[in-house]
């Protein structure tokens, strides 16, 4: 029995030690190389469209109002990294700057990159047309008063992108009195200077203020009524308000027919008449009746002392504002 037990123990030991024969054929793989994330903080971001890059690729879009970021690509210890801005944000327009954006990866995640964003500011300006008076003053949003003396203007205070602007007239020009109106005067600042604000100025006047000695007697333009002394070479005054109500067009809007061309087809018109000459289109007339009376064919003035009905009609339309006679319904300047 002792011999049998000894043999069994020896056999067990042999089985337990069996299959040795060296370790060269194990087949086990090397452990993976550890990688680390690259990221940091963001301050001041309000615009949309910001895109960051890591080592010139791996584009990372960043949402508005984000306060931090982490690139999707991870790097191994010892690798170099450079974070940069590929696309700056807009709406509002901003400029973002990266600090502590480059270095070498150690054995921990990189989280100290800083992206700081500031909102860009742009100027507000435009053009002025028709200004002949002095004293025009513009405002932007009720402030930043700007005296205008040229055909272009720019307010001194720049406006942040995304903020509204509103250009208005604070003081209308005088000497001569004008009415200036603003077009394209309001909106929201985008990603560039605003240069399309327009200010259009027109001369304004009242009929009673004119130097033309007969203007106040022209009841068809403005009828003053009984007791006014406006007899217009008749025995009595007319009825107040029985007119074409044209004065508000002059005094409020400054419309005087500038740029309008009217044709008069009639018997005779003195194109050199002292109250018409400045408003006659040069070379724009024609004498259909005669070309052999010693006058140019473009001068329709009648030779006779009668028959200049066209002069009267033209005068009702376009007698100039001066110190002669009255005015036409469209006296222009």
Secondary structure, DSSP 8 states (H G I E B T S, - for coil): -HHHHHHHHHHHHHHHHTT-S-STT---------EE-EEEEEES--SB-EEEEETTEEEEEE-TT--EEE-S--EETT-EEEEEEEE--BTTTEEEEEES-EEE--SS-EEEEEEEEEE-EE-EEEEEES--SB--EEEETTEEEEE--SSEEE-SS-EETT-EEEEEEEE--BTTTEEEEEES-EEE--SS-EEEEEEEEEE---GGG-S-TTGGG-TTT----TTS---TTSSS---TT-S---HHIIIII----TT------SS---TT-TTTGGGS-TT----SS-SSSSS-TT----SSSS--HHHHHHHHHH--SSSSS---TT---
